[in-house]
Amino acid sequence: MPTFPIPAATKLVTTMATLAVAGGLLTGCGAESPDVTYKAWTEGGNLQSVRHDYVDGPNGAVSMPAKVSGASWNIREDGGHAPRIKVVPTGKAVAHCLLKEGDDRVLDQQKGAAGQSVTCSAQR
């Protein structure tokens, strides 16, 4: 089979285009992170329980109880399309919840009544 010489300018343009495409793929083409920061805290008491929904692989959302102790808890995970957190305080403590996008944009924030649970949720 005959071979044809490729001009240096064509090689350079092809190399630069390949690097640009690869760089875009590696950075996600500027796509936002699926990560969500889940936060729970109380005033005047401790956390009794925290349950959060997040994405766990190809099967979609999973709802998990968190291991809590004290007055605050947080985690950063893939929130998927519908992140959710339910916070239950001890006694007459006031529960708070917060969901934040990877870019620190607040998706939802709630404050409960004394001794009542509170839920934060969002659709993305």
N, C-alpha and C positions, 0 to 999 in steps of 0.2 A: 504494500500500500504506500502511495507517495505521501510524504510529509511536506507541510508548507511552513515556512518560517512565520512566526508570530511577531509583529512589530513590538518593540519595547513599550511604546505608549499604550498599546492594547493590553499588554501584560500588567502594566501599572494600574490602569483603570479597572481591570478585572480583579486584581488583588485588593484595591481600595474598596470596591463594591462588596466583595466577599467579607472583608473585615467589618464594614458598616452593618451588614446583615447579621453577622455573628455577634457583634457588640449589642445590637438591638435585641437579639434573642436572649443574650445573657442578662441584660438589664430588665427584661420583661417588657420592653418597648414602652416604658413609663407607666405600666399598669400599677394600680394601687395594690397595696398589700392586703391579703385577706385577713390579716391578723386583727384581732380585737382585744383590747385590754378590758378585763372584767374586774371590777372593784366592789368590795363590800366592806362596810364598817358600821360601827354603832356608837352612840353617845349614851353614857350612863349605864353601861353594862357590856356584855360580850356577845359574840355571835353564837347562836345555838346551832344553826346549820346554814349552809350555802349550797345551792344546786345550780349548775350552769349547763347550758346547751352549747355545743360547739361541733365542728365538723371533724369526723375521724375517718378519713379515707373515703373510698368509693361508695360506701354504704350510707353516706349522708350524716345527718345530725345524731349526736349522742347526748344524753342528759346524764350528768355525773354529779354525785355528791362530793363536795370538797372536804378535805381534812382541815377543820378549823380549830383554832384555839386563840383566845384573846378577842380583841375588839376590831381587828381588821384582817382582810384577806384580799389577795389579787393574783391574777395570772394573765398571761398573754397567749392566746391560741387563735387558730383559724376559726373565725366566727361564722363562716358560711353566709347564707342568705338571711338567716333569722336568729341572730345571737339572742340569748335570754339568760337572765340570772334572777334567782329568787333567794332572798335573804330573810332569815328568821332570827330575831334577837332573843336574848334571855330576859326573863322578868319584864320590867317596864322600860327597857332600853329602847332607844329610837334607832331603827335600822335605815341605812342608806345603801343605794346601789348606783353604779355608774358603768356605762358601756362607752368606750372610746375607740374610734377608728384608728388605724395605724398612723395616720397623719395628725393625731390628737384632736380630731373633730369629734365632738360629743354626739353620740347616737341617741342616748337616753340617760336621764338622771332622775332618781326619785328619792323622796324622804317619806318614811312611814310614820304612822301615829305611834305613840308610846305602847310598847308591847306587841305591836302588829308586824306581820311580815310585809315585805315590799318586793315588787318585781319590776325589773327593767327589761325591755325588749325592743327590737328594731327589725325593720325589713330593709335589706340592702339590695 
